[in-house]
Amino acid sequence: MDEDLKESLKKTIKNTEFKATETLLRWRYKKKGKKIFDNQNFEQQSRVITDQAHQIIIRRGKNIWNEVKKIYEKGNKKKEQ
């Protein structure tokens, strides 16, 4: 895949994630009856939440992958015996 296309897709996906987070955050504020503060501050909070979600996914993804590898290795050891 062309690097420019790859970067363009990454930006599009990241922007979509951000907009989805912003929409959910606005919905939650309205549901709780809270006043939505200024737009710039709200956008910053949405970006922070999106970045935190990425970090959680990265950490958990690695843990899950390590567990899958352990199970696979245990299965191979049983077959060898």
C-alpha positions in Angstrom: 0.0 0.0 0.0 1.3 3.5 -0.9 2.6 5.3 2.2 0.6 8.5 1.4 -2.6 6.5 1.2 -1.7 4.7 4.4 -1.2 8.0 6.3 -4.4 9.4 4.8 -6.3 6.4 6.0 -4.8 6.7 9.5 -5.7 10.3 9.7 -9.3 9.6 8.6 -9.7 6.8 11.1 -8.3 8.8 13.9 -10.6 11.7 13.1 -13.6 9.4 12.9 -12.7 8.0 16.4 -12.3 11.5 17.8 -15.7 12.6 16.3 -17.4 9.4 17.7 -15.9 10.1 21.2 -17.0 13.7 21.0 -20.5 12.7 20.1 -20.7 10.1 22.9 -19.4 12.7 25.4 -21.9 15.3 24.3 -24.7 12.7 24.6 -23.5 11.7 28.1 -23.4 15.4 29.2 -26.9 16.0 27.9 -28.2 12.8 29.5 -26.8 13.8 32.9 -28.1 17.4 32.5 -24.6 18.9 32.6 -23.8 22.1 30.8 -21.3 21.6 27.9 -18.3 23.9 28.4 -16.5 25.8 25.6 -15.9 23.9 22.4 -12.1 24.1 22.5 -12.0 22.6 26.0 -14.5 20.0 25.0 -12.5 18.9 21.9 -9.4 18.6 24.1 -11.2 16.4 26.5 -12.5 14.2 23.7 -8.9 13.8 22.3 -7.6 12.8 25.7 -10.3 10.2 26.1 -9.6 8.8 22.6 -5.8 8.6 23.4 -6.5 6.8 26.7 -8.7 4.3 24.9 -5.9 3.6 22.5 -3.5 3.0 25.3 -5.9 0.6 27.0 -6.4 -1.3 23.8 -2.7 -1.6 23.2 -2.0 -2.9 26.7 -4.8 -5.4 26.8 -4.2 -6.5 23.2 -0.6 -7.4 24.1 -1.8 -9.3 27.2 -4.4 -11.2 25.3 -1.9 -12.1 22.6 0.6 -13.3 25.2 -2.1 -15.5 26.8 -3.0 -17.0 23.4 0.7 -17.8 22.8 1.0 -19.5 26.2 -2.1 -21.7 25.5 -0.7 -22.6 22.1 2.7 -23.5 23.6 1.0 -25.7 26.3 -1.0 -27.5 23.6 2.2 -28.2 21.6 4.0 -29.6 24.7 1.1 -32.0 25.4 1.2 -33.2 21.8 5.0 -33.9 22.1 4.6 -36.1 25.2 
